[in-house]
Amino acid sequence: MLGNIAEWVYDDWNMTHYGTYRDTIAVDPVCEDSSGGRGLLKGGNFFDQPLFHRSASRLPCEKYAAFNLFGFRVALSVEAVRKALGRDGPPMPNAIE
């Protein structure tokens, strides 16, 4: 999915926030910056250089900016899709505990 559009994520932009996880394991770290100025895009878009086509790539952007190179991901579990379609099937193992 990388390189198609840059993905809006929940975090606010703070240049030093992710540096605090340099020596520790971070599972879904969230940066809620009280300044409220900039949002965060990750992954890069098809016009970006390959350097930005990484899930670890983070770029600041004004929170209310709209552009055809920005987007967000909608994700559903397999069970939710099956339920919505009215189909039964074996339960899928839960990969995230």
C-alpha positions in Angstrom: 0.0 0.0 0.0 3.0 2.3 0.3 3.5 4.9 -2.5 -0.1 5.2 -3.6 -1.2 8.0 -1.3 0.2 9.4 1.9 -1.9 8.1 4.8 -3.4 10.4 7.4 -2.8 9.0 10.9 -4.2 9.9 14.3 -1.0 11.4 15.7 -0.1 15.0 15.8 3.3 16.2 14.4 6.1 16.6 16.9 9.6 16.4 15.5 11.1 14.8 18.6 8.3 12.5 19.7 9.3 9.3 17.8 13.0 9.8 18.9 11.9 8.9 22.4 11.4 5.3 21.2 14.9 4.9 19.8 16.0 2.5 22.5 12.7 0.9 23.5 10.0 -1.1 21.8 7.0 1.0 20.9 3.7 -0.6 20.1 1.4 1.9 18.4 2.8 5.0 20.0 0.5 8.0 19.9 1.6 11.6 19.9 -1.1 14.0 21.1 0.6 17.4 20.8 -1.2 20.1 22.6 -0.3 22.8 20.1 -2.9 21.3 17.6 -1.1 22.8 14.6 -0.1 20.0 12.3 -1.2 16.5 11.6 0.8 13.6 10.4 1.1 11.7 7.1 3.0 8.5 6.6 4.1 6.4 3.7 4.5 8.9 0.9 2.6 9.2 -2.3 3.3 8.3 -5.9 4.9 11.7 -6.6 7.4 11.4 -3.7 10.9 10.1 -3.9 11.4 6.4 -3.0 12.9 7.5 0.3 9.4 8.4 1.6 7.8 5.1 0.5 8.4 3.5 3.9 5.8 2.9 6.6 8.3 4.6 9.0 8.3 7.8 6.9 6.5 10.6 8.8 5.7 14.0 7.3 3.9 17.0 8.9 0.9 18.6 7.2 -1.7 21.1 8.1 -4.6 19.2 9.7 -7.3 20.6 7.4 -5.3 20.2 4.1 -7.1 18.4 1.4 -5.2 17.0 -1.6 -5.6 14.0 -3.9 -2.3 12.6 -2.7 -3.5 12.3 0.9 -6.0 9.7 2.3 -6.8 7.3 5.1 -7.1 3.6 5.4 -10.3 1.8 6.4 -9.7 -1.6 7.8 -12.1 -4.3 8.9 -11.6 -7.7 10.3 -12.4 -10.8 8.2 -15.2 -11.6 10.6 -16.8 -8.2 10.2 -16.7 -8.5 6.4 -18.3 -12.0 6.6 -21.0 -10.7 8.9 -21.7 -7.7 6.6 -22.0 -10.1 3.6 -24.0 -12.6 5.5 -21.5 -15.4 5.0 -20.3 -18.0 7.5 -16.9 -19.5 7.6 -14.3 -20.7 10.0 -13.1 -18.1 12.5 -9.8 -16.5 11.6 -7.1 -16.6 14.3 -6.6 -13.3 16.0 -3.1 -12.1 15.2 -3.2 -9.1 17.5 -3.6 -9.7 21.2 
